[in-house]
Amino acid sequence: MRCGDHGVRAIGVPWVDSGSRFTALFEELLIRRLGETSILAVARLLDLSWDQVTA
């Protein structure tokens, strides 16, 4: 969120866990895909780095 007085601020939303970079729904998608294929394949499919998938 961009505030004219305070600059850019992060705000919490109910569909993201605190400290998470992804929504809960996206994390569920990652977990389901990891059950079907390799980390590298999931990373390529979802255009993520190895570290993002394994974090």
N, C-alpha and C positions, 0 to 999 in steps of 0.2 A: 504494500500500500504506500502511496506517495502522499505525504502531508506537506503543505506549504510552510508550516512552522517548524516541523521536526525532520523533514527529509523523508527518505525511504525507511519504512518500518515493516517488519514481518508481523503478521497477525495469525493467530491460531484459527483453524477451521475444524469442525467436528469430524471430518472424514480422514484426517491425518493424525497419526500418533505423534506426541511431542518428541522432537529430535529426529523424526523420520524425514528422509528426502523424498519418499514416495507415498502415494495414498495407500490405504489399506487394500483397496481393490486391486491396484497394480501389484502390490506385494503378493497378493493371493495368486495373481496370474503368473508371477515369477516362480512361485513355489510349485504350482501345478506343472509348469513347463519343465522345471528342474527334475520332476518325477518322471518325465518322458524322454529327456535327452540330456546332453552334456552342458556344462557351464558355458563352454565356448559357443555352442549352438544357440543357447538362450541369449547370450550377449550379442551375437550377430543378429538374431531375429529381432530383438528389441532395441538394437542400436545403443547398447550399453557397454561399458568397459568390464573386464573381468572383475575388477575391484568392486564395481557397483553391484554386480550380481552376487558376489560372495559376502558383501558387508552385512 
